[in-house]
Amino acid sequence: MNMPDPQAMASAWMAQMTDPSAWQALFRPAPLDTSPVATLLKDAGATIPQQALDALRNDYLQKAAGLWQEFLSGKTPALADRRFAAPEWLANPMSAYSAASYLLNAEFLTAMANAVEAGPRERQKIRFAVQQMVDAMSPANFLATNPEAQQQLIETKGESLSRGLSNMLGDMQKGRISLSDESAFEVGRNVATTPGQVVFENHLFQLIQYSPATPTVHQVPLLMMPPCINKFYILDLQPENSVVRYAVEQGNTVFLVSWRNPDASLGGTTWDDYVETGAIKAIEVARAISGSEKVNAFGFCVGGTIMSTALAVLAARGEQPAASLTLLTTLLDFEDTGVLEVFIDETQVAMREKALAKGGLMPGRDLATTFSSLRPNDLVWNYVQSNYLKGKEPPPFDLLYWNSDSTNLPGPMFCWYLRNTYLENSLKVPGKLTVAGSRVDLGAIDAPVFVYGSREDHIVPWKASYASLGLLNPGKGGANRFVLGASGHIAGVINPASKNKRSYWTNDPAPVAAPAKGKGKGKKAAPEADANAAIVPAEQWFSGATEHVGSWWPEWAAFLANNGGKDVSAPKKLGNADYQPIEPAPGRYVKVRAD
């Protein structure tokens, strides 16, 4: 079966940035028909049962006829889509009909994709590909069919078109769409401003120790491991929404890893290097500076995967350096990877391995394109309409500024990660993987765990975050805690306690599952069954959970305090005799851009 390549489709958008002729399409509408979908299904060898196709066609024709009759009678159609919420869409009958026709066609094409006879993975890829087509064909994306852009053109006497072309040319030079006013921010000036010092560095990372904000601190320090995809300052945006500053203000001695943005010199770096030379070294230095035998370990997204792997490696060596472990939107069990699954199969991973496994870089721009393709209306077409068709400048937004500050990844590390986690889901199987010379068993980590998931997360589905409870502290379910927050992968995490926004869910004490069948006397269950025996299904957890208004951060702060040991006087100086301050936070590494 010749399945569509989602990575190629996503990359094709950004390739248009260097082809001026391709941008002419933004100023004329593209016909919307079923032929692209039909071609896709034919190429993929997928079929739709004739009975289902006939039912879809009949439903479509009936609705299309009704829409046409409404148009002839002068009735304005309902447009229940935020892309067409502006009054200009309803003020012009042709524009309203164009939008309504598009929504009807989109409904039909989506239904066709859902009716395909194929395996789950193949169906998801087809649905993804069709959704990309549907979103790209919106009349809001073309000047000739966007009444808002046309009105701007008239009111500004053509100036909006001139500004839009200028914005487009500027983005073509950058090779990416501007999501924010990038001139409004500077790392170290108004983002990543929590005071501190770089107290250690090697070729892979810098370790920042932050200045205390309280007269006493918990004896056990907090070591924060951000993802190596994008920069650490998602955790330290501005003072009012900084996770780092909040943790410092709660009486924690905070250390944080600032990963280097890899260049060609790091093109041979492996996953083992990130674990041994990165995470394990950071643990060693944080313990030495703080004088504490243990740290409260923390990992966000892939940073959580790296931290958990490191702690499992240390456990295999007879060491237990974690007083606790916090995992935010982290995958350890990769059974459910959400929509990212469309980018990962044997063919695509093998292709990456052929190109990168022996060295080279996975460009940050390609990674950014992939993530943008997961939410194209929000992160692509919204800005095409605003920046280019209407000639507006994107407003300053710290989170989107960070989102555009991409990082490369070393090819060998990236390929190992794709195959052993996303493709083969081997990390969860005790002893299957060897990292840094040790067999990895996540169940050997002896520390209470705080697991956080975001309910609308499209990168790490919350049920996949919840699955970590079945892998950590097997047989000791009471050592694990799960908190579910509202919103998505980033916005759910960056939910400051001071703003009292959104909500979160808890279910304490967490319900315990009944013993697995067949686990009676004389019978030994499989390791995976043993690991999951102490937790109930995610749906059952949620059905008994209590919703709380506000931020989940205070819940986490209490968890850290409970595992922070006694309170001691805050350090008067950062670093120590062996690890002297090198430069002020946020350091040099975070300022290196991939583009």
N, C-alpha and C positions, 0 to 999 in steps of 0.2 A: 504494500500500500504506500503510495507516494504522498505522505502527509505534508501539509503546509509547514514551513519553517518559520515559527513566530519570531525568532531572533532576526532573521533576514527581513521579515516584514517591518519590524520595529526599526531596524537600522536603515531601511529604505527611506523613512521619513527624514532622518537627519542628513542622508545623502543629498536630499533636495536642497539643503542649505547652500551647497556649492554649485548648484545648477540653476542659474537665473531663469531659464526658460520654463523650468518646472513650476516656478512660482506664478507664472501667468494663469495657471489653473485656479488660483485663489480669486481671480477676478471674473470668472465665468462659472456658471453652474455645470456640474457633471450630471449626465442622465442617470437616473436611478432605475435599474431593472434587476432582474434575477440572473442575468447571464454570468456575472462574476461568481455568484454562489454556485450556479450550475457547473461552471468550469472547475471550481474548487472541488466540488463533490466528485466530479468525473475524474479529476487528477488523483484524488485520494482513494478512488475505487469504492466510495461510499454510496449507499443507496437510501432512498426513502420509500417505504411501502406505498404502492399505488393508491390504496384506500386512504391512507393518511394524507397523501399529496392531494388527492381529489377533494378531501374535506377541507384542507387548508385553502385550496384554490377557490372553492365555492364560497367559503367564509369571506375570503378577500374580495371576490367579485361583488358579493352582496354589500359589504361595507363600502367599497369604492363607489358603487352605484348610489348608495345613500348619501355619501359625501358630495358627489357631483350634484345630486338633486338639491341638497342644502345650499350649495354654492349658487345654483341657478335661481333659487328662491330668495337669495340675499341673506340667508341665515349664517351668522358667524360661528365657525366651529370652535369647540373647546380645545385649548392647547395645554394639556396638563404636562408640560415639560418646561423646566426652568430656562432652557436655551431660547424659548420663545415667550418669555414672560413679559418682555418690554411692550408697552402699549403700541409701538409702531407695527408690531406683527398683526394686531387685530384691526388697526386703523385702515389698512389696505386689504381689501378682499382677496386680491391675488396672492399677497404674502401669506395671509391666513390659510388660504387653500393650499399653497405650496408647502407650508409647514405641516398642515394636517395630512396631506398626501404623503409627505416624507415619513411621518410617524406611522401611518398605515402600512407603507411599504416596509419600514423597519420592523414592524411587528410581524409581517409576513415572512421576511427573510430570517428573522430570529426563530420563528416557529419552524421554518424549514430545517434550520440547524439543529433544533431540539428534537426533530423527528427522525434524524439520521439513525440508521441501523449500523452501529459500530461499537467497539469496546469503550469502556469509560474514558480511558486516556485519549483515544482517537476522537471521541465525541467532544471532549473538552477542547481539544485543539481546533476542531472545526468550529465550535461555538466561538472560540477566541478570535479566529481568523474572520469569521462573519461579523463579529462585533466591531472589529477594526474597520472593516469596509463600511458598515452601517454608520459608525460615528464620523468617518471621513466624508461621507456623502451628505451630511446635514446641510440644508440651504443656508444655515447661519454661517457656514464656512466660506461663502462666496459673495463677493461684492454685488454681483448681479441679482442675487436673491436674498440679500440681507437688508431689510428696510432700515434697521438701526444705522448701519454703515452708510447707507444712501442718504439718510437724513443728516448725518454728520457731515457728509460731503457737501450738501447744499448749504447748511448753516455756516460752515467754515470757508465757503467759496473755494473749495478744492484743497484747502490747507491740510485737512485730515488725511487725504490721500498722499500728499507730499510727505507728511510726517510718517505715515505708515510705510511708505517705500523706504524712507531713511532708516526706520527701525528694522525693517526686513533686511536691508543691506548690511546693517551693523551686526545683526544676528548671523547672517551668512558668513561674515568674517570670523565670528566666534565659533561657528559650527553648532550652535545650540540656540534654543529659544530663551529669551530673557524672561524669567518668572518674577523678578523683583528689581527694584532700583538698586543695582549693585554698588553704586557710588555712595549709598547711604550707610554702608557698613564697612568696617575694617576689623579683622581679627586682632584682638589685643587692645583695640580702642573702644569699641562699643559692643562687641561680642567677645566671649571668652575673656572676661575681665575679673573673675574672682582672683584675689591676690594670692600669690604663691611663688614657688621657686622650682625650677628644674633641678633635681638633686641627683639624677643619674641619666646617662644616655649610652646607647650602643648603636650599631648600624641599623637596628630595626625599630627602636622606640626611645622616647624620652619618658622619664617618670617625674611627674609633678607632685610636689607636696604643697598643700594649700595652708595658708596662714590660719591659725585658730581664730575663732570669733567669740569664744566663750572662755572664762577664766579657768574652767576645768573641762576635761575631755574624757570620753570613755577610754579605758586603758587599751582596748583592742581597736586597732585602726581599721579604717574602711579602705579597701583597695578596689578601685573601679576600673573595669575592663570594657571600654566602648567597642563597637564594631570597627573592623579595619576597612569597611566599605563606608565611604564618606568620613568626615572628620569628627573628632571627639566632642567638639563644642556644641553639638546637639544637646549635650548634657550641661552646657554652660553658655547659654545664649546671652540673655541680658539678666541683670540682677533679679528682676521680678519673676522670671521663669526659669531660673537656673537650678537644676537638680543638685549640682555640685555645691552651690552656695547654700542651698537649703540644708544639705547634709552637714556642712561645716557649722551652720548656725544651730544645729541640733546637738552639738557637742561631740562631733566626730573628728578625729584626725584623718584627713582624707588624702589618699594617694591616688593618682590617676595616670593611666597609660596613654600617651600620645603617640600613635603609630606613625612611622615615617611614610610619606607618600612615595611608593617605590618608583625608582627610575631603572635604567638599564642595568645598573650595578647590582640590583637586587632581583634581577630576572630569574635567577636560579633558586630563590628562596622557597622552602618547602613548608608544609603544614607542621612538620616536626620542629622547624625553626621557630615558627610562631608560638608553639607550645613551650619549647625548652628555652630558647633565647629570649622569648617574649614573656609569656605569662609566668613561667617558673622563676625566671630571673627577677621579675617585678615583685613576686611574693617574697623572694629572698631579701631584696633590698628594703622593702617595706617593713619586714620583721626586724632587720638589722637597725634601721633608723629609729623605729618606735620602741625597740626593746621588748616587744611583745612576742611570745611564742607563736601566736596565732593572728590571723587577720579575718575581718569580715569580708569575704570575697563577694564580688559583684560582677555580673556580666549582662550586657545589653545586646540582644540579637545575636549575630555571629560571635560577638565578644563573650557571650554566655556559653556558646558552644566551645570556644577556645578555653575559657576558664574551667569549665567542667572537665574537659579532656585533661587539662593540666593537673587538676586535683586528683583525677583518677590515676594518672601516671605517678604522681607522688604517693598515692595510697599503695600502688604496686611496689613502690620502693620502701614502704614501711613508714611513710610520713603522713601526718594529718594536720596540715597547717591552717585549716579553715575553722574558725569558731562558728561561722554560719556561711550560707551561700544564698545570694539573691540573684534570681534570673528574671530579666524583663524581656517579654516577647521573644523568647529563645526556643529554638528547636533542638531537642535531643533525640526525639522519636520523629523521623521524617516520613511517616506513613501518610500524613495529610499535609501537603505543602501548598494547598490552595491553588490559585491560578498560576503560580510560578511553575507548576508541574508542566505547563505547556512548553516551557523552554528546555526541558530536560528529558531526554530519552537516550538510548544507547547510541543512536546515530549522531546526535548533537554532541554528546560527551566525548565520543570517539574522535569527532572532528576537532574539538578543542584540544584533546590529548595529542593528536597528530601535530597540531600547530604549536602547542605551548608546553607540553609535559616535560620537555628537556630544557626549557628556558624561554624567556620572553615575558611580555607583560600583557595582561588583560586590560585594555584601555578603560580608564574611568568613564570616558564618554560613552562607550558601549554599554557599560553597566547602567549609567544614568538613563540611556535610551530605553533599556529593558524595563526599568522601573516606571518610567513615564508611560510606557505602552500599557501598563496595568490600569492606568486611569487617564486615558487619552483626552476625554472631555475636560477634565480638571487641569491637566498638566501640559496639554498640547493645544487643542482646538480653542479653548477658552482664550489663550494668549494670541493665537493666530487672529481671532476675531478682534480682540481688544487692541493689540499692538500694531497689527498691520492694516486690517480693514477699517478700523476707526481712528488709527493714528494716535492712540493714547500711550502714555508711558506707564509701565507697571509700577505700582506703589511700593514703597519699602516694606519688606516683610522678612524678619530675621530668619524664620524657619525656611522660607523658600530661597533665601540667600545661601543658607547652609546646604540646601538640597542641590544647588547648582555648583557647589564646591566639591567636585568629584575627586576620587582617588583611584589610582591604578591598583591592580593586584598582581603579584608574581604568578606567572603561568603554572609552575609546578604546584604551588599551594592551592591555586584556584581549581586545577584539575583534580587533585586529591579530594578536595572538599566536595566537588560535584559528584564524583563517582562513589565515594565511600559513605556519603550522607544522603544527598538527594536521590541518587539513582539506586543505590543498593541498600540504604538504610542499615548500615552495619554498626554504627556507633552504639546503638542500643543493645546489641547482642554481647553479653559478657565474654571477654577474651577473644573476640573475633579480630579486632584490630590491634596492631602493634604501633605505638607512637613513641618516639624518643627512646626506643629500646625496651619499652614496657607494654605488657598487655593491658588493654583498657577495659575496666569494669566500673561503670558509673555507680553501681550499687555498693562499691567499696568505699565511697566517699562518706566519711562519718561526720556529718554536720547538719544541723537543722536548716531547712530550706524554705525560702520565701519565693514563690513563683507568681509572677504577674502576667496576665494576658489581656489584650484589648479586644472588646467584643466585635468591632467592625474591622479587625485587622485583615488585610488582604494579602499580606506577606507571610505572617505567622498566624494562621487561624487559631483562635483562642483555645479550641479543643486540642490542638496540637501542643500548645503551651501547657495545658492541663495534663497532657500525657506524660510530661516529665515526672509527675508525682509517682507514677508507677515504676520509674527507673531508679529513683533516688531513695535511699533509706528503706530498702525492701524489708517488709515485716515490721517496720516502725512508722506506720502511717501518721502517728501523732507528731512526728518530727517535721512533717511537711505542711506548709500552709499555702493556699491558693487564693488570690484576689483577682477579681475580674473588673476591669475598668471600661468605661464607655469610650466610644470613638475608635480611631484607627491606630496603626503601627507607631506613628510618631505622636500625633495629637493626644492619644490616650496616655502616653507616658509623660509628656510635657504638660501636666495639668497642675499648675501651682496651687499649693494649699491656701495661699493668701487670697486667691480669687474665688474660691468656693464654687467652682463651675462643675458641670457634668455630674456624674455619679459613679459609684462602684458597688460591687456585690461581694458579700462574704457568706460563708457557710461554715461556722465554727461551733462545735468541733465538726470537722468534715465527716460525712457518713462513710461507713466502712462496708465494703462489699462482703457478701457471703463467701465462704471458702469455695474455691474452684471445684467443679465436679471431677471426680476421679482422683482426688487428692487425699484419699483415706489411707489407712494403715497399709504399708507395703507398696504404695504407689508413689511414684515421684513425678511431679509435674515438670514440664519444660521450664527452663530458666525464665522465659518471657512471661509464662503464666504465673510463676512465683512472684515475679516483680510486680505484676499488675493486680495481684490478688487482694491488696489492701485498699484499693480505691474503687469507687463506684463510677459508672459512666458519667461523662461530662454533663449530659442532659439531666441526669438525676441530681447531680451536684447543683445545677442551676435551678432546678425546680424547687429545691429547698433553701435557696439562697435568699438573703435579705439585701435589699437595695438601700444604699446610703447616699444622701446628697453631698456633693463636694468631692474633694481630691482624696485619692488613696494614699498620698504621701505620708500623712500622720501614722497610718497603719504600719508602713514600712519603717518609719522612724522609731516606733515602739519596738518593732522586731529587732532593730539594730541595738537599741538600748538594752533589751533583754539579753543580748548576746555580746555586749560590749565590755563586760567585766566591771570592775569598780571604777569610780571617777578619780582622775589624777590631775595634777596641775598641768595646764596647757604648756606645751614646749615653748620656750622663749626664743629658740633659734630653730631654723629648718635645716634638715640634713643632720649629719654628725661628722666626726673626724674623718671617717672613711669615705663619706659621701657628701662632699661640700656642694653648696649651691653653685650652679653653672650659669644660669641666667634666669630672669624673671619669667613667670608664667605669662602667656601660654607657651613660650618657647619657640624655637625656629621651625621644628618639623611641621607643625600644624599650618604654617604660612605658605608652604610649598604647594602650588596649584598644579593639577594634572594637565591643564590646558595652557 
